[in-house]
Amino acid sequence: MKKNVLHSYEHLSSHYEFDVDRKPYNAYLERPAMVDLLPDLQGKKVLDAGCAAGWYARYMADQDADVTPIDLSPSMIAATKRRAGNTKVHAFVHDLTDPLPMDDRSFDLIISSLTLHYIKDWAPIFQEFHRILKPGGTILISTHHPFMDYMNHEVDSYYACHEIQDEWTVDGEKIPMTFYRRPLEEIISSVTDHFHLIKLSEPKPTLEFKKVHPEGFHKVSTKPNFMILKAEKPEL
């Protein structure tokens, strides 16, 4: 599974670096909702867990945050470094399923955008997130909405965790994609086992989405694609 994801995203790195910022599902659906939920970033230490080509890393660095982006894909990290320029961004390759090489209580914010659905076992990841986040710190994650994945793929039970084989068409090329879908209860419990849930958001498209992708606008206006969870680590 890990090798499949790495191969796909190594292949997609140039697409993410140069094209995905204009794709409606990213630019006009998930990102506006995530940005609206970000806390004050000035002077904050941020872990960008699954940074892809670095859009969030650059955005947060421009808000005077000290950002550490990590990703499984070396090509994505290279793209993040190019995008970051001379800003406060310290990007490196790391597999989220391995322990994080950071000190306890060293980050004010952890953000993970559309990454965790590529990983089957969330428990050790959230344990590590809890370890490195400061008391009172914020965690903000986006992932596939379980309703979307249940409706779009044949699974024998909504309540089970399933490995899903999918295929994306990018610039006319078929790219195999593998991810996991899980029930809503499991997604929320993974967060609330360690953090206080503040907000659950089901992003709706902006008007810009309708302008660039009118045929898809009705679909994402009436059926959820993504979900966002914002939570805090309790104070000591």
C-alpha positions in Angstrom: 0.0 0.0 0.0 2.7 2.5 1.0 4.7 1.7 -2.1 1.6 2.3 -4.3 0.9 5.7 -2.7 4.5 6.7 -3.0 4.7 5.7 -6.6 1.5 7.6 -7.5 2.5 10.8 -5.8 6.1 10.7 -7.1 4.4 10.5 -10.5 2.0 13.4 -9.7 4.5 15.7 -8.1 4.9 18.0 -11.1 1.1 18.1 -11.5 0.7 19.2 -7.8 3.5 21.8 -8.1 2.2 23.5 -11.3 -1.5 22.6 -11.8 -3.3 21.6 -8.7 -3.5 25.1 -7.3 -6.1 25.8 -10.0 -8.1 22.6 -9.5 -11.5 23.4 -8.1 -11.7 20.5 -5.6 -8.5 21.9 -4.0 -8.5 25.6 -4.6 -12.3 26.3 -4.3 -13.6 23.6 -2.0 -11.1 22.2 0.6 -8.6 25.0 0.9 -11.0 27.9 1.6 -12.7 26.0 4.4 -9.3 24.9 5.9 -8.0 28.5 5.8 -11.1 29.8 7.5 -10.4 27.4 10.4 -6.7 28.2 10.9 -5.8 29.9 14.2 -3.6 32.9 14.4 -0.3 31.9 12.8 2.1 34.7 13.7 5.2 33.3 15.4 3.7 29.8 15.7 5.5 26.5 15.1 3.5 24.4 12.7 3.8 20.8 11.5 2.4 20.3 8.0 1.8 16.5 8.0 1.6 15.4 4.4 2.5 18.7 2.7 2.3 17.6 -1.0 3.8 20.4 -3.1 3.7 22.9 -0.3 0.8 25.2 -0.8 -0.2 25.3 2.9 3.5 25.5 4.0 4.0 28.6 1.9 0.7 30.2 2.9 1.5 29.7 6.6 5.1 30.9 6.3 3.7 34.0 4.6 1.6 34.6 7.8 4.9 34.5 9.8 4.6 30.9 11.0 7.7 28.7 11.4 6.6 25.6 9.3 8.0 22.1 9.2 6.4 20.3 6.2 6.9 16.5 5.9 5.8 14.1 3.2 6.4 10.5 2.1 7.4 11.7 -1.4 10.9 13.1 -2.0 9.6 14.8 -5.2 6.9 16.6 -3.2 9.4 17.8 -0.6 11.6 19.1 -3.4 8.5 21.0 -4.8 7.7 22.3 -1.4 11.3 23.7 -1.0 11.1 25.4 -4.4 7.7 27.0 -3.5 8.9 28.0 0.0 11.9 29.9 -1.2 13.6 31.7 1.7 10.6 31.6 4.0 10.6 29.9 7.4 10.0 26.4 6.0 12.1 23.4 7.0 10.8 20.5 4.8 12.0 16.9 4.9 10.9 13.4 3.8 9.2 11.4 6.6 6.7 8.6 6.7 3.8 9.4 9.0 3.5 5.8 10.0 6.9 6.1 11.7 7.5 7.9 15.0 8.0 11.7 14.5 11.5 13.0 15.0 10.3 15.9 17.1 10.5 16.8 20.8 7.5 16.5 23.1 5.2 19.6 23.2 7.2 21.4 20.4 4.4 22.6 18.0 1.5 25.1 18.3 -0.4 23.7 15.4 -0.6 20.5 13.4 -2.3 20.6 10.0 -2.9 17.6 7.7 -4.6 18.2 4.4 -6.2 15.3 2.5 -3.5 12.9 3.7 -4.7 10.5 6.4 -7.1 8.5 4.2 -3.9 7.0 2.6 -3.1 5.4 5.9 -4.9 2.4 7.5 -4.0 2.7 11.2 -4.5 6.1 12.6 -4.0 5.3 16.3 -0.2 5.7 16.5 -0.3 8.8 14.3 -2.7 10.6 16.6 -0.6 9.4 19.6 2.4 11.1 18.0 0.4 14.2 17.2 -0.7 14.4 20.8 2.9 14.0 22.0 4.4 16.8 20.0 1.6 19.3 20.3 1.8 21.9 23.1 -1.1 22.0 25.6 -3.7 24.4 24.2 -2.3 23.7 20.7 -4.6 23.1 17.6 -4.9 20.2 15.2 -6.6 20.7 11.9 -7.2 17.8 9.5 -9.1 17.3 6.3 -10.0 13.9 4.8 -12.4 12.1 2.5 -16.0 12.2 3.7 -17.1 8.7 4.5 -20.4 9.3 2.8 -18.7 10.1 -0.5 -16.5 7.0 -0.4 -19.4 4.8 0.6 -21.6 6.0 -2.3 -18.8 6.0 -4.9 -17.3 2.6 -4.2 -18.7 -0.8 -3.7 -18.1 -1.9 -0.1 -19.8 -4.7 1.8 -20.3 -2.7 5.0 -20.3 1.0 5.9 -19.0 0.2 9.3 -15.8 -1.5 8.2 -12.5 0.1 7.1 -11.8 -0.8 3.5 -8.9 -0.4 1.1 -10.2 1.3 -2.0 -8.6 1.0 -5.5 -9.3 4.0 -7.6 -8.0 5.7 -10.7 -7.4 9.4 -11.5 -7.2 10.8 -15.0 -4.5 13.5 -15.0 -3.6 15.2 -18.3 -5.1 12.3 -20.1 -3.0 9.7 -18.2 -4.6 7.1 -15.9 -3.0 7.1 -12.4 -3.8 4.3 -10.0 -4.7 5.5 -6.5 -5.1 3.5 -3.3 -6.7 4.8 -0.1 -8.8 3.7 2.9 -12.4 4.6 3.7 -13.7 4.3 7.3 -17.0 5.1 9.1 -17.6 8.6 10.6 -17.5 7.2 14.1 -13.9 5.9 13.6 -12.8 9.2 12.1 -14.1 11.3 15.0 -13.0 8.9 17.7 -9.5 9.0 16.4 -9.5 12.7 17.1 -11.5 12.7 20.4 -9.4 9.9 21.9 -6.6 12.5 22.3 -8.1 16.0 21.7 -11.1 18.2 22.4 -13.2 18.5 19.2 -14.0 22.2 18.4 -15.5 22.0 14.9 -16.6 19.5 12.3 -16.9 21.1 8.8 -18.3 19.7 5.6 -16.9 22.2 3.0 -19.1 23.6 0.4 -17.8 25.0 -2.9 -17.1 28.7 -3.5 -18.6 30.6 -6.4 -15.2 30.3 -8.1 -15.8 26.6 -8.3 -18.9 27.1 -10.3 -17.0 29.4 -12.8 -14.3 26.9 -13.5 -16.2 23.6 -13.2 -20.0 24.3 -13.6 -20.9 20.7 -14.3 -19.4 19.6 -11.0 -20.7 22.4 -8.9 -24.1 20.9 -8.4 -22.6 17.6 -7.2 -20.3 19.2 -4.6 -23.1 21.6 -3.5 -25.5 18.7 -2.7 -23.2 15.8 -1.7 -20.2 16.1 0.7 -16.7 15.3 -0.7 -14.5 16.2 2.2 -14.7 16.7 6.0 -12.6 18.9 8.3 -12.0 18.4 12.0 -10.5 21.1 14.2 -9.5 20.1 17.8 -7.3 21.3 20.7 -5.0 19.6 23.1 -6.2 20.1 26.6 -4.2 22.5 28.9 -2.2 20.8 31.6 
